[in-house]
Amino acid sequence: MADTAKPKGGGTARSTGGRRRSRKDTAPNIADEQPKTLLDYYRQMLLIRRFEERTAQAYTQARIGGYCHLNLGEEATIVGLMTALQERDYLFTNYREHGYAIGKGISPRSVMAELYGRSTGVSKGWGGSMHMFDTQTRMLGGYGIVGGQLPLATGAALAISYRGGDEVVMCQMGDGTTNIGAFHESLNIAALWNLPIVFVVVNNFTGMGTTVEKSSAEPELYKRGSSYRMEGVRVDGQDVLAVRDAATDLVERARAEQKPFLLEAISYRMKGHSVVDPAKYRTAEQAEEAKANDPVLAFERQLEEAGILTEEIKQEIADSVRDEVTDAADFAENSPHPEVSTLFDYTYATPVPNESRRMPADPVFAE
Ligand SMILES: Cc1ncc(C[n+]2csc(CCOP(=O)(O)OP(=O)(O)O)c2C)c(N)n1
């Protein structure tokens, strides 16, 4: 096991690669990277940032309903993780998943239309913010029940193993999820049966308003796999390159060695638990610290100082991201709502005798 990330969001901590590293033995350095790659990561991070800001705005304008949890502050973690996956790999996430959906290849239009509950959305408008699902890009949800994704992701890894496939499953969750029974059941089975899955804990320090220290007897979450002899790695989630390297290492080892791993990314959510949470449990000092550790701005500064992000390129990227987000919101706004008659089209339940499939406003007792 390894831990070289600071247990506070941001900072200069570097990636870790566990016992063995397949990519690099040193901390990632932007001087070793292709400028095009770095600019691509920056654009992806900025896209998630602007997308989520637009989502928050649309929510306050009542264009989006239901629960809505944003990825603001977690952009470096998301882009680093998604970069580590191959197209054929599978992804399961919790409900804080808009950025992951985009990162896995679902278009911002489909994600925004889903948020607006429109039929052009990735889940045809029936899923909303917490239930994005797309077999094509292998983003298999979006789950609102804390820990609900873990047994399913483990089952997907079992299916891969059973068929002798070479895909890997990545299963994302928050820090609070490590205290749910399904976490322990899933890690146990995955380790016992040598399944190709990387469990990723995005440690943003709070499950709703409860801190990790108050809820976890072992607050160094990457160590929680040790009861199952599962190797765990902690990485600085504010550093996109560090996350990419650590995640790539574990994903490729899961593929080659057919066994599970646990990755903890020290991240930070800049806003409340959901869009309606004013996050009063945070002190002004903590809010200031979050701003100072903003991963998008930090990466922007790094690229500027290296002479990779010029004023002109920065403006170009800002304009194209703004246009893409505006286009997504316009697309959502102008898309139709699903037909009420399709309400039961995508439910698993088969008709049960004596069980009516009443539509809203239908009489309770049929004539
Ligand atoms: C089984 C279950 N219990 C409680 C909840 C209510 N709930 C929703 S989110 C959440 C906190 C989860 O925090 P964490 O796993 O750290 O994820 P994060 O929100 O930070 O991404 C809770 C308790 C739920 N959705 N499901």
The ligand as an SDF file (V2000), in Angstrom:
LIG
                    3D

 26 27  0  0  0  0  0  0  0  0999 V2000
  -28.6280    3.5630    1.4660 C   0  0  0  0  0  0  0  0  0  0  0  0
  -28.6870    5.0580    1.5270 C   0  0  0  0  0  0  0  0  0  0  0  0
  -28.5850    5.6800    2.7140 N   0  0  0  0  0  0  0  0  0  0  0  0
  -28.6320    7.0330    2.7870 C   0  0  0  0  0  0  0  0  0  0  0  0
  -28.8160    7.7800    1.6480 C   0  0  0  0  0  0  0  0  0  0  0  0
  -28.8380    9.2930    1.7440 C   0  0  0  0  0  0  0  0  0  0  0  0
  -27.5870    9.8110    1.2240 N   0  0  0  0  0  0  0  0  0  0  0  0
  -27.4960   10.2690   -0.0130 C   0  0  0  0  0  0  0  0  0  0  0  0
  -25.9660   10.7740   -0.3760 S   0  0  0  0  0  0  0  0  0  0  0  0
  -25.3830   10.3830    1.1320 C   0  0  0  0  0  0  0  0  0  0  0  0
  -23.9340   10.6430    1.4920 C   0  0  0  0  0  0  0  0  0  0  0  0
  -22.9570    9.8040    0.7200 C   0  0  0  0  0  0  0  0  0  0  0  0
  -21.6870   10.3790    0.7830 O   0  0  0  0  0  0  0  0  0  0  0  0
  -20.4550    9.8500   -0.0240 P   0  0  0  0  0  0  0  0  0  0  0  0
  -20.5280    8.3700   -0.1810 O   0  0  0  0  0  0  0  0  0  0  0  0
  -19.2380   10.3970    0.6200 O   0  0  0  0  0  0  0  0  0  0  0  0
  -20.6280   10.4460   -1.5010 O   0  0  0  0  0  0  0  0  0  0  0  0
  -20.5260   11.9440   -2.0470 P   0  0  0  0  0  0  0  0  0  0  0  0
  -21.8810   12.5650   -1.8940 O   0  0  0  0  0  0  0  0  0  0  0  0
  -19.4840   12.6620   -1.2880 O   0  0  0  0  0  0  0  0  0  0  0  0
  -20.1890   11.8040   -3.5050 O   0  0  0  0  0  0  0  0  0  0  0  0
  -26.3940    9.8770    1.9290 C   0  0  0  0  0  0  0  0  0  0  0  0
  -26.2180    9.4490    3.3230 C   0  0  0  0  0  0  0  0  0  0  0  0
  -28.9530    7.0950    0.4200 C   0  0  0  0  0  0  0  0  0  0  0  0
  -29.1120    7.7390   -0.7270 N   0  0  0  0  0  0  0  0  0  0  0  0
  -28.8630    5.7470    0.3810 N   0  0  0  0  0  0  0  0  0  0  0  0
  1  2  1  0
  2  3  1  0
  2 26  2  0
  3  4  2  0
  4  5  1  0
  5  6  1  0
  5 24  2  0
  6  7  1  0
  7  8  2  0
  7 22  1  0
  8  9  1  0
  9 10  1  0
 10 11  1  0
 10 22  2  0
 11 12  1  0
 12 13  1  0
 13 14  1  0
 14 15  2  0
 14 16  1  0
 14 17  1  0
 17 18  1  0
 18 19  2  0
 18 20  1  0
 18 21  1  0
 22 23  1  0
 24 25  1  0
 24 26  1  0
M  CHG  1   7   1
M  END
$$$$
